[in-house]
Amino acid sequence: MIFTENFINLKKEDIVNSLNTDGYFSIESALTAEFIDTIERDVANHRFLTNSNVLSGGYTNSQYFLTIVLIRKFLIFANH
């Protein structure tokens, strides 16, 4: 499971209200610990895969970007 019950049970109206009044929506613990663990393991295993056809994170100067790794996780879970 990707999302916690707390996140799944949110009312759409509460999210919309937060966006309309604050300009953003935030919730702690939206992702399950299990899902976060799989992301952390995947990042460790695919941290920097130069010259390969595998989706991985990327570096710019001293910053590491997880965007591609998160897409990879989405594709894995979407296919199950």
N, C-alpha and C positions, 0 to 999 in steps of 0.2 A: 504494500500500500504506500502510495506517495504522500498523501495528505493525512493529517490528524483529524480525528472526529471533530475537534474544536473548529477547525477550518471548514470542514465539509458542512457542518451544521450552521454556518453563518447565514444570516439573511441577506439577500441581495440588496434590500433596501438600506441596511446598515452600511454596506460598502459604498453604495451610491451616495448616501448622505455624507459619509466621510469625504468622498471625492469632491462633492459639491461645496462643503463647508471648509475643508482643510486643504483641498487640492491634492491629497494623496490618501492612500489607505495602507495601514500597517497592522500586522498581527504577529505576535511572537508564537513560535512553535507551530508554524503551519505545516512544516514537513516532518514526517516521522523520523525517529532516530535511525531506524533501519535504512531508510532512503538516504539519509545524510552519510551513513557509514558506507553505502555502496558508492556514493559520489567520491568520498575521500579515498577509497580503495582504487577507484578508477583513475583518479588524478595521480595517485602514486604510481600506478602501472603505466600510465600514458602521459607522463608529465611533459615530455618534449620528444616528439617522434619526427625528427627531420628526415626528409626524403623517404617517406612512407605514405601509403594511401589510407592511413588510419586517422580518424578524427582525434585531435589532441588539443591541449591548451596552447597558448602562445605567449611569448615574451615580447615586451617593448621596454627597452632600457632595463629598469629594475622591477617593472610591474608584470605580474603573471595574470593572464586572462583566462577565465574558466568558461567563457561563452560557448566555445566549440565543444568542450567536455559536457556541458549541460545539455546541449543538443544531442550529443551521443547518448546520454542517459535517457532522454526523452524517447529517442528512437528505439532503444532497448525495451523500455517499459511499454511503449505503444504497440510493439509487436508481440506482447505476451497476453 
